[in-house]
Amino acid sequence: MTAPTWTAVFASTKDQAEGLAESLGLVDYVAYGVDKGSSQFEGARAGRTLIESGTQVPIDLAELIYATTVVLYGGRVLWVSAKDLGLEGWLLP
């Protein structure tokens, strides 16, 4: 039996990661801010990692994310963005 994994969501700050996850409609995830360093992610069981587009990820954290998500759990690391377009411009005259 393998241990369950989760989706890790990274952004510049944890609050931004929470916002991204909410915008994407995620339910089971753990949010991380790159401003807190790599120690927060050690021991994580991330089967999928989403990184907000434009986030400056330090090399040590990037290596840890790759090793954990891809090497250990066979998952994927994705650079993503979510932009709320609202209703403006979508309604026909």
N, C-alpha and C positions, 0 to 999 in steps of 0.2 A: 504494500500500500504506500503510495507516495503522499507526501505532505501537500496540502492545498496551496495554490499560489494565488496572487492577486495582481491587479493592475497598479503599477506605480505611475504617478503623474508628477512631473517635474516642471517647475517654472522658476523665475528669479527668486520669488518668495513663496512660502507655503500658501499664503492667501491667494496669490495669483494661480497657483496650482489647483486650489479648491475651486476657483472661478472657472478655470478651464474644464475641469472635470464636470462641473455643473452644466456648463454650456454644451458639453458633449453628451450629457444625459447618463453619465456613469453612476453606478450605484455602489459596487464593491471595489473600492480603490483606496490607496493610501497616498496622500499628497505630501510632497517634499519641496523645500525651497533650496536652491543651490547655494544660497547665502549661508546655510547652516553647515556646509562641508560634507565630506564623504562618510564620516562616522555614523551619521543618522541612517545610512542605507545598508551598513554592514549587517549581515544576517537576514536581510530581506528575502522573501520568497516571491520575487516578481516574475510572473510568467509572461508579462507584457509590460513594456515601459513606454509611456508617452512623454515626450519632451516638447514643451511649447516652443514653436518656431521663434528664433531670435534669441533664445536663452543662451547665455555664455556659460557653458559647462566646463569647470576646471578639468584638466586632463586626468587627474587621479580619480575624480568622480566618474568621468566618462568611461575609464577603464573598468571601474568597479561595476557600473551599470551594465556594460557589455558582458563582463565575466559572469555576473549573476544571472542576467536575463537570458542571454544567448547560450553561453557555455553550460551553465549549471541546469537551466530549466528548458532549454531548447525553444525559448520564446523569441519575440521580436522587439526591437527598439524602433519607435516611430517618431519622427519630428512632425508635429501637427499644429494647426491653428484653427481657431473657431472665431468667426466674425458674425455677429448678429446683424443681419441686413434689415430687420424690421419690415414693416409693410410698405414703406415708401419705395416707389419704383417698381413694385410688384403688381399693383392694382391696374387693371386696364381702364382706360377712360370710358 
